[in-house]
């Protein structure tokens, strides 16, 4: 049976899933955490069971090899059964508009686009190279988050800076979470039994990284993230929308370089910066009695409300507001808070349904537009895009 292996590499972890190429079912999944630390954690789930083990001083190279070895020794899959390996890549610029077979030149382009996603592209490129070494005869495909936004209207893609810089340096809004927003568009259209191109949607991907997309005529119309994934909503460790004048200001006050200030905005800001203790929404909700935690929660909700309101105006109406991602899917209180804040725009919620639903409509029948929970499935969307290239 042909299979497709998907990998999502982070700074110290690798998530993976193995799919049946035919029926797109998940055969197995796993996570390698704390790579490069004294004790790494390796976990694999298959056939209804989860196996875990600790491994001392596991390198990224060893982790790549270990994933393939475990698939074989646990009799999940043999190497020759894996027809393709897919990698999520954040930044593909304007060049990569679909799942792409990774050649030497493509890999070089992914590396060159590191300025667009400094926390993501270098590690993703490294892991593609590692898997090419482990599986030299198996085609490796990159699926790009940015590809969903390559058709943004120019009025939303272009920043109001000297136009010569825009053209010369390809400065524009590239967005992130495009694979997720693509899946949400297709799945929402399926649930509503309407053509995707006939819908006006606002999709919320809310997790440690968060973004909002306005969707019209079956494609992205606007997005909260910009040239890099730093801007937009308040996120786990990213500050979201900030005045760029803060960069030289903090450079002077803290005697730091520009890259060091940007590292603060990327890695030490957001919910973590506001609470000074945690970037985990579960901790923040549980500790609302602490004024800083409550402030972080209020800011998180407030930024979403701002974007939803402005995108409704941009779209000239709305068919559905869709909430997804780890925070959006698992927190009924957040969906209730959004309904309360946006009720003046017509957003309604069935509170009883909201408390128990996993997927579907949470607004009453008389609502002027749908309020929906749709769990995202980026891996399934990646598999489908890779299959389209293999066909």
C-alpha positions, -999 to 999 in steps of 0.1 A, spaced: 0 0 0 14 34 -11 19 59 17 29 96 21 50 108 51 45 144 62 70 162 84 67 196 103 101 206 117 105 231 145 135 245 163 137 215 187 110 192 175 96 173 146 60 163 142 51 136 116 21 118 102 19 88 78 -10 87 54 -25 61 32 -21 75 -3 -54 59 -14 -80 66 12 -60 94 29 -64 77 63 -38 84 90 -18 52 96 5 65 123 17 98 138 46 108 160 65 136 177 101 140 186 107 167 212 137 183 229 161 175 201 196 185 210 189 185 247 201 159 273 169 139 271 148 139 239 113 124 239 101 102 210 65 92 207 46 72 180 9 64 179 -4 36 156 -31 9 158 -47 26 188 -15 24 209 11 50 218 48 41 224 71 66 242 107 66 250 135 89 262 167 92 241 198 109 254 214 136 233 194 130 201 206 151 172 184 162 143 203 138 120 196 109 144 159 120 148 154 118 110 170 83 108 150 72 139 116 81 124 123 59 94 138 31 115 108 30 138 83 28 109 101 -3 98 108 -20 131 73 -14 144 60 -28 110 41 4 102 57 9 68 87 -2 48 108 24 31 98 13 -4 61 18 5 66 56 10 60 72 -23 66 108 -12 77 129 18 60 162 23 74 192 43 55 222 55 74 253 45 63 287 57 77 311 31 77 304 -6 76 340 -18 57 346 -51 74 318 -70 60 287 -53 22 285 -59 16 248 -54 32 217 -38 67 215 -54 92 187 -59 123 197 -40 154 198 -63 188 213 -54 177 246 -69 143 246 -50 161 239 -17 184 268 -24 154 291 -30 138 280 3 170 289 21 172 322 3 137 331 15 147 329 52 143 367 56 105 362 51 103 335 79 135 336 100 121 312 126 109 287 101 125 284 67 161 276 79 150 247 100 125 234 74 153 235 47 176 217 70 151 189 76 144 185 39 181 180 33 183 155 62 154 135 48 169 135 13 200 119 29 179 93 48 156 86 18 176 95 -13 153 77 -38 120 91 -24 108 124 -38 105 152 -13 78 178 -17 75 213 -2 40 226 5 40 263 12 19 283 37 25 314 15 10 300 -17 -26 308 -5 -17 345 -6 0 348 -39 -32 361 -55 -40 387 -29 -53 419 -44 -25 444 -48 -43 470 -26 -40 445 3 -6 429 -7 14 461 -11 27 483 17 26 521 15 64 525 11 83 538 -19 71 517 -48 106 512 -61 115 493 -29 84 471 -32 94 461 -68 132 458 -62 131 438 -30 97 420 -35 83 435 -3 47 425 1 23 407 24 31 370 22 10 357 51 12 324 70 -10 294 79 -21 294 43 -24 256 43 -47 258 72 -68 286 57 -70 266 24 -84 236 43 -109 258 62 -122 273 30 -128 239 14 -142 223 45 -165 252 52 -179 251 17 -185 214 21 -203 218 54 -225 246 40 -230 227 7 -221 258 -13 -194 265 -39 -162 279 -23 -161 307 -49 -196 319 -38 -186 325 -1 -174 354 18 -155 340 48 -134 352 77 -112 323 90 -94 324 123 -64 301 129 -58 306 166 -29 287 182 6 296 194 8 313 161 -24 330 151 -37 346 119 -69 359 103 -78 356 66 -106 373 47 -117 351 18 -137 362 -13 -144 345 -46 -127 313 -34 -93 329 -27 -75 350 -1 -86 387 -1 -66 399 30 -46 385 58 -33 397 92 3 385 87 26 405 66 61 404 51 70 379 79 48 360 104 55 386 131 26 410 124 -12 407 130 -28 392 161 -12 389 195 4 354 195 21 331 220 56 347 218 51 371 188 39 407 194 17 411 164 11 446 151 38 469 164 50 504 156 82 499 136 97 529 154 100 506 184 130 489 167 154 519 167 139 530 201 148 497 218 181 495 200 191 527 216 176 520 251 189 484 254 220 488 233 209 460 210 211 453 172 181 454 150 181 415 148 182 413 186 152 435 189 133 415 163 142 384 183 125 400 213 94 407 192 94 371 178 104 350 208 97 370 240 66 391 233 30 382 228 12 364 256 46 355 271 57 391 272 25 403 286 22 378 314 60 375 319 53 339 328 35 318 301 26 317 265 1 289 270 -35 299 268 -45 272 293 -23 288 319 -36 322 311 -73 312 314 -66 294 347 -49 324 362 -72 353 352 -72 365 388 -36 378 381 -41 413 365 -13 406 339 -29 373 328 -63 390 325 -48 418 305 -31 393 281 -65 376 276 -83 409 270 -57 420 245 -58 386 227 -96 389 222 -95 426 214 -71 421 185 -93 394 170 -123 417 173 -105 445 155 -96 423 125 -130 406 122 -147 440 122 -124 455 96 -126 424 74 -164 424 74 -163 459 61 -137 450 35 -157 420 22 -190 440 22 -208 413 41 -202 378 54 -214 342 50 -195 327 79 -170 334 106 -149 303 111 -129 296 142 -101 270 142 -67 261 157 -58 248 191 -71 278 210 -101 284 187 -113 248 187 -109 240 224 -121 272 241 -159 278 241 -154 309 263 -134 325 235 -161 319 209 -187 333 234 -165 363 240 -163 370 203 -200 367 200 -205 392 228 -181 417 214 -193 415 178 -231 412 185 -236 447 171 -225 434 137 -250 405 139 -228 378 152 -250 353 172 -242 322 191 -261 292 205 -244 290 239 -256 254 245 -243 241 212 -211 261 216 -202 242 248 -204 208 232 -197 210 195 -166 197 178 -174 208 143 -202 227 127 -225 257 131 -228 273 166 -251 302 156 -289 300 157 -309 296 125 -320 332 124 -284 346 125 -276 368 95 -244 348 89 -230 316 102 -206 312 132 -187 280 129 -161 258 145 -140 238 120 -110 219 133 -82 225 109 -64 196 91 -32 210 75 -17 176 70 -47 163 50 -46 194 28 -9 188 23 -15 152 13 -41 162 -12 -18 188 -28 10 163 -30 -13 137 -46 -23 163 -72 14 166 -82 19 128 -82 -11 122 -104 
